[in-house]
Amino acid sequence: MSDGLLKMWIALGAIGLMFFAVISITWSRTKLNGIFKFIVTLFAYVCMVTAGILILLVVFSGPVPGMIIN
């Protein structure tokens, strides 16, 4: 697997984590109470922070070697 393809899959996974975090936060605020609300919210924020770190790594790792820019 090439470096560019690997970066694409990592970025796609991070986007999926962000989507899951948004859905989880919305669900916990509208449907859950008590300790379950706290657990789901905490897990969602962990997913969001992980996704943000992954996106930063992909963006700041620079272009893939051998990439042709016209």
RAJOHU-V252066 format. One line per field, one symbol per residue. phi: phi as a letter, one per 30 degrees, with the letter a starting at -180 (. if undefined). psi: psi as a letter, one per 40 degrees, with the letter a starting at -180 (. if undefined). burial: # if it has 24 or more other ideal C-beta (glycine too) atoms within 12 Angstrom, else .. A space follows every 10 residues. Layout:
phi=???
psi=???
burial=???
This chain:
phi=.ddddddddd dddddddddd dddddddddc ccbidddddd dddddddddd dddddddddd diddeidccc
psi=hidddddddd dddddddddd dddddddddd diiadddddd dddddddddd ddddddddde eiihhehhh.
burial=......#..# ...#..##.. #..##..#.. .........# #..#..##.. #..#...#.. ..........
